[in-house]
Amino acid sequence: MANPPDIHQILLKYWGFSAFRPLQEEIIVSVLSGKDTLALLPTGGGKSVCFQVPGLALPGITLVISPLIALMKDQVANLTRKGIKAAAVYSGMDRREIDVTLDNCLYGGIRFLYVSPERLQTEKFTEVLKQMNVSLLAVDEAHCISQWGYDFRPPYLEIARVRDLIPGIPVLALTATATPEVVVDIQEKLRFSQKNVYCKSFERKNLTYLVFREEDKLGRLLRIVRNVKGTGIVYVRNRKKTREIASFLQKNGIRAGYYHAGLDAVTREVRQDEWMSDKTQAIVATNAFGMGIDKPDVRYVVHMDLTDSLEAYFQEAGRAGRDEKRSYAVLLFEQADIAQVMSNFQSSFPDRSTIRAVYNSLGNYFGVPAGSGEDQQFDFELSTFARQYNLTQPMAYHSLKILEREGYVLLNEAVRSPSKIHIKASKEALYHFQVAHPLADTFLKTLLRSYSGLFSDFTRIDEAVIAARNGQTRENTVRMLNHLQENGILTYLPASDKPQLTFWRPRIDVTYLDLSESRYTHLKEMAGKRLEAVLGYISSADRCRSVQLLAYFGETGAPPCGGCDICLKRKRSAGGGSDRDQIISAVRSVLRQKPMTMAELMDTAGMMDEDRAVEVIRGLMDQGKVRMDSRQRLQWDDHGIR
């Protein structure tokens, strides 16, 4: 490529930065030189810039494969705000909308096309792809291509076949979490011409990892939230806990909200915005929260439950401290949590007879006859489905996820889609329709005055705004839009925010449902090993937390962080005790003001390492410097023995 645009000018023009982050420039130069490239950058490391900058430097379209619809929509919106033409095609879109989007990729100047991996399997997409001027293939969340990875998605295996349709185009694979064997597997599965890996250290020097075995997790959480200034995320495993813990924090004076995938799209958006703007101090959430959210000043991430893998933990914990300032990743657990996570592991792999029964029930639920249903999409509420067929929600969910891995169905998260319209009639046909229909004429003129681009693409609309401008009710506006659709003037897509399920293959007789025993066994074995790593991490008593995590991702030889709970204990056992005087000073200062219970003291004095603080306080009690009264309150005694 002769005289490509200067990548520094592109960075400055569209992102406002004068310099790249570490490794970004090297990755971009590698891609622009035509090399297949794997970029391992930790969460918040700026992965999107690594394909968006070369995408603007190269002619034609950058094709981006991503499994996360919400993330795709966010990135398309961000690029559009910068004046860069971008679009996305994913499951759940109307077929007409997909057709218009793909046409714009051929003739409308689209520079970035985001595609869910499942779309790669459709004949329509592959035929259009052959005609596209693709200059770069970017594969986000590239670990999904590996059966060794924690989030294997079989449709990712189609990417290698797609490379045959766009020969000579470099591929840039990106991930924040990959073990050494996954790194090798990604390059093999994507058919790299030669090995080429850029890996930024996973070490986060400003992030302190702390693991506490704690019976009173709510009390410890409250003290963390009160003592660490700034906003944070509290992760839990289920939706009920998000409400309960947020309510607990609110009752104790903390501005807290909760978030999970079961909330309607508007509520999720409001909760996220309140947290992003610091109106909410703590957001209690399931793992549905956080992906694609760029908030640099998150001061703490607390896990109230164990994760299923260190990959998931590292990614979620890594949302703290992206501004390089001191932040904390705290994991709280008790013995019952270990039993619970083991039980969750077993339920994640229902027996094959259960999976077959769920598949059969699914076809009956939607009324899909055998031999039909291919590429059909349905609004899907898991709780309603499970209740109707006497299934537990975990059993139904995990059965569906295995069916998804085998390529039978796809379960999409709830994503808010605003109302959209696209005028498909020609301008001449539209004029004749307006002349023949005076009432519709006034309505259409309002649409054309209110929105641009209606002939070239699907455009977001607000029915309430249109109604107000026409002096109508919203209901009449919707009726008119449907009337115009029935007459072939436009396509109207009402707003939607429900989860969706797609049948990727025609429904088959359950007798012939092919569930690979070897793949099932392999996936279960790998999940078991990842869970063992989590249990090893929390049970370790002598190895730095940061060193453990780095070693898991293949980064050996890292020095101890010096600040995690393990490092602090090692310092004390070595006779350092450098923190003892600080704790005594804090305790003396607080208790001289008034007596307090142990919990109140921990809260007021801002003790992160409570185990060490209790150890020092007990020593002070043995010396008589601290006494306990009849109400279990601690008091400072300046006359106590030394």
Secondary structure as GFF3:
##gff-version 3
##sequence-region A 1 642
A	DSSP	alpha_helix	7	15	.	.	.	ID=ss1
A	DSSP	alpha_helix	24	32	.	.	.	ID=ss2
A	DSSP	beta_strand	37	40	.	.	.	ID=ss3
A	DSSP	alpha_helix	47	57	.	.	.	ID=ss4
A	DSSP	beta_strand	61	65	.	.	.	ID=ss5
A	DSSP	alpha_helix	69	81	.	.	.	ID=ss6
A	DSSP	beta_strand	86	89	.	.	.	ID=ss7
A	DSSP	alpha_helix	95	107	.	.	.	ID=ss8
A	DSSP	beta_strand	112	115	.	.	.	ID=ss9
A	DSSP	three_ten_helix	117	121	.	.	.	ID=ss10
A	DSSP	alpha_helix	123	129	.	.	.	ID=ss11
A	DSSP	beta_strand	134	139	.	.	.	ID=ss12
A	DSSP	three_ten_helix	142	145	.	.	.	ID=ss13
A	DSSP	three_ten_helix	154	158	.	.	.	ID=ss14
A	DSSP	alpha_helix	159	165	.	.	.	ID=ss15
A	DSSP	beta_strand	171	175	.	.	.	ID=ss16
A	DSSP	alpha_helix	180	189	.	.	.	ID=ss17
A	DSSP	beta_strand	197	199	.	.	.	ID=ss18
A	DSSP	beta_strand	207	213	.	.	.	ID=ss19
A	DSSP	alpha_helix	217	227	.	.	.	ID=ss20
A	DSSP	beta_strand	231	235	.	.	.	ID=ss21
A	DSSP	alpha_helix	239	251	.	.	.	ID=ss22
A	DSSP	beta_strand	256	259	.	.	.	ID=ss23
A	DSSP	alpha_helix	265	276	.	.	.	ID=ss24
A	DSSP	beta_strand	282	285	.	.	.	ID=ss25
A	DSSP	beta_strand	298	303	.	.	.	ID=ss26
A	DSSP	alpha_helix	310	317	.	.	.	ID=ss27
A	DSSP	beta_strand	327	333	.	.	.	ID=ss28
A	DSSP	alpha_helix	335	347	.	.	.	ID=ss29
A	DSSP	alpha_helix	352	366	.	.	.	ID=ss30
A	DSSP	beta_strand	377	379	.	.	.	ID=ss31
A	DSSP	alpha_helix	382	388	.	.	.	ID=ss32
A	DSSP	alpha_helix	393	405	.	.	.	ID=ss33
A	DSSP	beta_strand	409	412	.	.	.	ID=ss34
A	DSSP	beta_strand	420	423	.	.	.	ID=ss35
A	DSSP	alpha_helix	427	436	.	.	.	ID=ss36
A	DSSP	alpha_helix	438	450	.	.	.	ID=ss37
A	DSSP	beta_strand	459	460	.	.	.	ID=ss38
A	DSSP	alpha_helix	463	470	.	.	.	ID=ss39
A	DSSP	alpha_helix	474	486	.	.	.	ID=ss40
A	DSSP	beta_strand	490	493	.	.	.	ID=ss41
A	DSSP	beta_strand	500	503	.	.	.	ID=ss42
A	DSSP	three_ten_helix	510	512	.	.	.	ID=ss43
A	DSSP	alpha_helix	517	539	.	.	.	ID=ss44
A	DSSP	alpha_helix	545	552	.	.	.	ID=ss45
A	DSSP	alpha_helix	565	573	.	.	.	ID=ss46
A	DSSP	alpha_helix	580	591	.	.	.	ID=ss47
A	DSSP	alpha_helix	598	605	.	.	.	ID=ss48
A	DSSP	alpha_helix	610	623	.	.	.	ID=ss49
A	DSSP	beta_strand	626	628	.	.	.	ID=ss50
A	DSSP	beta_strand	634	636	.	.	.	ID=ss51
###
